[in-house]
């Protein structure tokens, strides 16, 4: 099971930075905006360029073009980099490309590959934010400016940061104004240290407003389509076809859960995820994956997308990461637990649940049956709009 390891970032609290928990940048503070070539990060850069900061931009190249073509098979990173440069020329801010492909490979892609091969369903984008954008990148820009305060890192994420002052000033991750673009799920594994130096200028804007501002300001990326999918796969390839280049086929039986009979053959546990339709020739009724067994290399299916075997009420989480790593939610260790909300896929509404801790870890009991969860998925934990952290789904019952 994939483990969200403790953050490898520099221990910023030990750098002697007096204003580490400063709420907002001061005049002249170093602010670095991470740009992707999309409209969100472009508008972020423009908003910051209007402030009196020492502003610069970075473009992360996370995938080695010698491993995958930059235009056909992998990320269209060259076009992205050109768009970043065009925007930065317009805004008159310096920009540079930082190659983090080695860090991405070792900290994100290889661990995810092992999980897929084992039949789990990891989320590389969550790992990327933790290990690369708010890990390796923040480390790099901190080292690049050794004679200044720890720089601020701004991104185009739709998320909001607040502060808690009940005992000491600490950063809190909240949902943004535009709930339809809420990206706190992808940020649930970042460290408190990284969140303290993060800026989310789009927190109070809706996506439509971002588009309007980009057009108003004449940004070259104003009409660019939104990027979808994993960066290393690109938008012109099928995920299955991509993974076949890294994972060898391991055929096994597809079994009808009801009859116990084999009705097909799969090419590897990674070729299907829980809840996905299994395409089996010769069957009139649609079958959906209800379970995968790494021990027997079997995939179990049931008829219809609403079959009871596809639903569950409990999850057990491992690899728990609290953004405030020194604090856990109140009442978590009580037998009755505490009320919270859980989101285990990006494109879903968070669901009410009871969360409690026992000797085996964190257990989630939902108020009503859920579906489409798989081992390896990241589950983000919320108290209303406050994202507390996340865990990795271990077992489903």
C-alpha positions in Angstrom: 0.0 0.0 0.0 1.3 3.4 -1.0 2.5 5.4 2.0 2.3 9.2 2.1 5.7 9.6 3.8 6.6 12.5 6.0 7.4 15.5 3.9 10.9 15.7 2.7 10.9 19.5 2.5 13.4 21.6 4.3 12.5 22.1 7.9 11.5 25.8 7.3 10.8 26.4 11.0 14.4 25.7 11.7 15.8 28.2 9.2 15.7 31.0 11.7 13.0 32.8 9.6 11.4 35.3 11.9 8.2 35.8 9.8 7.7 32.2 8.8 4.1 32.3 9.9 3.5 35.8 8.4 0.0 35.9 7.1 0.6 37.7 3.8 3.7 38.8 1.9 5.1 42.2 2.8 6.4 44.8 0.4 9.5 43.6 -1.4 9.0 39.9 -0.3 10.2 37.3 -2.7 7.2 35.6 -4.3 7.6 32.8 -6.9 4.6 31.8 -9.0 4.5 28.3 -10.3 3.2 28.5 -13.9 1.9 25.7 -16.1 1.0 27.5 -19.3 -2.7 27.5 -18.4 -5.1 30.3 -17.8 -5.3 29.8 -14.0 -1.6 30.3 -13.3 -1.4 33.1 -15.9 -4.1 35.1 -14.0 -2.4 34.2 -10.8 0.8 35.8 -12.1 -1.0 38.9 -13.3 -2.7 39.4 -9.9 0.6 39.2 -8.2 2.3 41.4 -10.7 0.0 44.2 -9.6 1.4 44.0 -6.1 4.7 45.4 -4.8 6.5 42.1 -4.5 9.8 40.8 -5.8 8.0 38.5 -8.3 9.4 35.8 -10.6 7.9 32.7 -12.2 9.0 29.1 -12.5 7.9 26.4 -14.9 8.4 22.8 -13.7 9.3 20.1 -16.2 8.3 17.0 -14.4 8.6 14.5 -17.2 11.8 13.8 -19.1 11.2 14.3 -22.9 13.8 11.7 -23.6 11.6 9.1 -21.9 8.4 10.3 -23.6 7.9 12.5 -26.6 6.9 16.0 -25.6 4.3 16.4 -28.3 2.8 13.1 -29.1 3.2 10.6 -26.3 3.9 12.7 -23.2 3.2 16.1 -21.8 3.2 18.9 -24.3 5.7 20.6 -22.1 7.4 22.7 -24.9 4.1 24.4 -25.8 3.4 24.9 -22.1 6.8 26.5 -21.6 6.4 28.8 -24.6 3.1 30.0 -23.2 4.6 30.7 -19.8 7.3 32.8 -21.5 4.8 34.7 -23.5 2.8 35.6 -20.4 5.9 36.6 -18.5 7.1 38.8 -21.3 3.7 40.6 -21.3 3.8 41.0 -17.5 7.5 41.9 -17.5 8.5 39.3 -14.9 11.5 36.9 -15.1 10.8 33.2 -15.5 12.9 30.1 -15.7 12.4 26.4 -16.2 13.3 24.0 -13.4 13.9 20.3 -14.3 12.3 18.2 -11.6 11.8 15.1 -13.7 14.2 13.0 -11.5 12.3 14.0 -8.4 9.0 13.3 -10.1 10.1 9.9 -11.3 11.4 8.7 -7.9 8.9 10.3 -5.6 5.7 10.1 -7.7 5.8 7.9 -10.7 7.7 4.9 -9.4 5.6 4.6 -6.2 2.4 5.0 -8.2 3.6 2.4 -10.7 4.1 -0.2 -7.9 0.6 0.6 -6.7 -1.0 0.1 -10.1 0.9 -3.1 -10.6 -0.5 -4.4 -7.2 -4.0 -3.6 -8.3 -4.4 -0.4 -6.2 -5.6 3.0 -7.5 -3.2 5.7 -6.5 -3.5 9.4 -7.2 -0.2 10.8 -8.6 -1.5 14.3 -8.6 -1.9 14.3 -4.8 1.7 12.9 -4.5 3.0 15.5 -7.0 1.7 18.4 -4.9 3.2 17.0 -1.7 6.5 15.7 -3.1 7.3 18.0 -6.0 5.4 21.3 -6.1 5.3 21.9 -2.4 8.3 19.7 -1.7 11.2 19.7 -4.2 10.2 22.9 -5.9 9.8 24.8 -2.6 13.2 23.4 -1.4 14.8 24.6 -4.7 13.5 28.1 -4.6 14.4 28.3 -0.9 18.0 27.4 -1.7 18.0 29.8 -4.7 17.4 32.8 -2.4 19.6 32.1 0.7 20.0 35.7 1.7 16.3 36.5 1.9 13.4 35.3 3.9 11.8 32.0 2.9 10.1 32.8 -0.4 6.4 32.5 -0.9 5.1 30.0 -3.5 2.0 31.0 -5.4 -0.1 28.6 -7.5 -3.2 28.7 -9.6 -5.0 26.2 -7.4 -8.6 26.8 -6.5 -8.2 26.7 -2.7 -8.3 29.1 0.2 -5.9 29.6 3.1 -6.9 30.9 6.5 -5.2 31.2 9.8 -6.0 29.9 13.3 -5.0 32.1 16.2 -6.5 30.1 19.1 -3.2 29.2 20.6 -0.6 30.2 18.0 -0.9 31.4 14.4 -1.2 28.3 12.1 -2.3 28.0 8.5 -5.5 26.2 7.6 -6.6 24.9 4.2 -10.2 25.8 3.2 -12.4 25.3 0.2 -12.5 28.1 -2.4 -15.4 30.3 -3.4 -15.9 28.2 -6.6 -16.9 24.9 -5.1 -17.1 23.4 -8.6 -13.3 23.8 -9.0 -12.4 23.0 -5.4 -8.8 21.6 -5.5 -8.3 21.1 -1.8 -8.5 17.3 -2.4 -5.2 17.5 -4.3 -3.6 19.6 -1.6 -4.7 17.5 1.4 -1.2 15.9 1.8 0.9 19.1 1.9 2.7 19.9 5.1 1.9 22.7 7.5 5.3 24.2 6.7 4.6 24.4 3.0 1.1 25.6 3.4 2.3 28.5 5.6 4.3 29.8 2.6 1.7 29.1 0.0 -0.4 31.7 -1.8 -3.7 31.0 -3.6 -4.7 34.2 -5.4 -7.7 32.6 -7.1 -9.4 31.6 -3.8 -12.2 34.2 -4.2 -12.7 33.9 -7.9 -14.9 31.6 -10.0 -13.5 30.0 -13.1 -15.7 32.1 -15.3 -14.3 35.2 -13.7 -10.7 34.0 -14.2 -11.5 33.5 -17.9 -13.0 37.0 -18.1 -10.0 38.6 -16.4 -7.6 36.8 -18.7 -9.4 38.1 -21.7 -9.7 41.6 -20.2 -5.9 41.7 -19.6 -5.1 40.3 -23.0 -3.2 37.2 -21.6 -2.1 34.9 -24.4 -3.6 31.9 -22.5 -7.1 33.4 -22.1 -8.8 31.0 -24.5 -6.6 28.0 -23.9 -8.5 24.8 -23.0 -8.2 23.3 -19.6 -5.7 20.6 -19.3 -7.1 17.2 -18.2 -5.5 14.0 -17.2 -2.1 13.0 -15.8 0.8 15.0 -17.2 3.0 12.0 -18.1 0.2 10.4 -20.1 -0.9 13.5 -22.1 -4.2 14.0 -23.7 -3.8 12.0 -26.8 -3.1 8.7 -25.3 -5.2 6.1 -23.4 -4.1 5.5 -19.9 -4.2 1.7 -20.4 -1.9 2.0 -23.5 0.6 4.1 -21.6 0.9 1.8 -18.6 1.5 -1.2 -20.9 4.9 0.3 -21.6 5.9 0.0 -17.9 3.9 -2.9 -16.5 4.1 -6.4 -18.1 0.8 -8.2 -18.7 -0.2 -10.7 -16.0 -3.4 -12.4 -17.2 -5.9 -13.7 -14.7 -9.5 -14.8 -14.5 -12.5 -12.5 -14.4 -15.1 -14.2 -12.1 -18.8 -13.7 -11.8 -19.3 -13.0 -8.1 -22.8 -14.5 -8.1 -22.1 -17.8 -9.9 -18.5 -18.1 -9.0 -17.8 -19.0 -12.7 -15.0 -17.6 -14.8 -16.4 -15.5 -17.6 -13.4 -13.7 -19.0 -9.7 -13.0 -18.7 -8.0 -9.7 -17.7 -4.4 -8.7 -18.6 -3.5 -7.4 -15.1 -5.2 -6.1 -12.0 -4.1 -2.6 -13.0 -6.3 -2.7 -16.2 -9.5 -2.2 -14.1 -10.5 -0.3 -11.0 -13.4 -0.8 -8.7 -16.7 0.2 -10.1 -15.4 0.2 -13.7 -17.4 -1.6 -16.4 -15.6 -4.8 -17.5 -15.8 -5.3 -21.2 -16.4 -9.1 -21.6 -17.2 -10.4 -25.1 -20.4 -12.5 -25.5 -22.3 -11.1 -22.6 -25.6 -9.2 -23.0 -25.6 -7.8 -19.6 -23.1 -5.1 -18.5 -20.7 -6.3 -15.8 -18.9 -4.0 -13.3 -15.8 -4.7 -11.1 -16.7 -5.2 -7.5 -13.5 -6.6 -6.1 -9.8 -7.4 -7.0 -7.7 -10.0 -5.3 -4.0 -9.5 -5.5 -3.5 -12.9 -3.7 -5.3 -14.9 -6.5 -4.9 -12.3 -9.3 -8.7 -12.5 -9.8 -11.1 -9.7 -10.7 -14.7 -10.1 -9.5 -17.6 -8.6 -11.4 -21.4 -8.2 -10.8 -24.3 -7.4 -13.2 -25.4 -3.8 -13.3 -23.9 -0.6 -11.9 -26.3 -0.5 -8.9 -25.6 -4.0 -7.6 -25.4 -4.1 -3.8 -21.8 -5.5 -4.0 -20.6 -2.2 -5.4 -21.7 -0.3 -2.3 -20.1 0.0 1.2 -20.5 1.9 4.4 -17.0 1.7 6.0 -13.5 2.5 5.0 -10.3 2.0 6.9 -7.5 4.4 6.2 -3.7 4.0 6.5 -0.8 6.4 6.0 -2.7 9.2 7.7 -1.4 12.7 7.1 -2.7 15.6 9.2 -1.7 19.0 7.9 -1.3 20.0 11.5 0.8 17.0 12.2 1.0 17.6 15.9 -2.8 17.7 16.3 -5.6 15.3 15.5 -9.3 16.1 15.4 -11.1 16.5 18.7 -12.9 13.4 20.0 -11.1 11.2 17.4 -10.1 8.7 20.0 -13.5 8.6 21.7 -15.6 5.5 21.0 -18.3 7.6 19.4 -15.7 9.4 17.2 -16.3 12.7 15.6 -18.5 14.0 12.7 -16.6 14.9 9.5 -16.9 14.8 5.8 -14.9 12.6 3.4 -14.0 12.9 -0.3 -12.2 9.9 -1.9 -12.4 11.1 -5.5 -11.9 14.5 -6.9 -15.1 14.5 -9.0 -17.5 13.8 -6.1 -19.3 15.6 -3.4 -17.9 15.1 0.1 -20.0 12.8 2.2 -20.9 13.0 5.9 -19.4 10.4 8.1 -18.2 9.4 11.5 -14.5 9.1 11.9 -12.7 7.4 14.8 -9.3 6.0 15.7 -8.5 2.6 17.1 -5.4 0.4 17.4 -5.5 -0.3 13.6 -5.7 3.2 12.5 -8.5 5.4 11.2 -12.0 4.0 10.5 -14.7 5.9 8.5 -18.4 5.0 8.8 -20.6 6.8 6.3 -24.1 8.1 7.0 -25.4 6.4 3.8 -23.9 3.7 1.4 -21.2 4.8 -1.0 -19.7 3.3 -4.1 -16.7 3.7 -6.5 -13.9 3.5 -3.8 -10.8 1.5 -4.3 -7.8 0.6 -2.2 -5.0 3.1 -2.8 -7.2 6.0 -3.4 -6.6 9.1 -1.3 -9.5 10.1 1.0 -9.4 13.8 2.1 -10.9 14.6 5.5 -13.0 17.8 6.2 -14.6 19.6 9.0 -17.1 21.7 7.1 -14.9 23.7 4.7 -11.7 23.0 6.5 -9.5 20.3 5.1 -7.6 18.6 7.9 -5.5 16.2 5.8 -6.0 12.8 4.2 -5.3 9.1 4.3 -5.0 6.2 1.9 -7.9 3.7 1.6 -6.7 0.4 2.9 -9.9 -1.8 3.2 -13.5 -1.3 2.2 -16.5 -3.1 3.9 
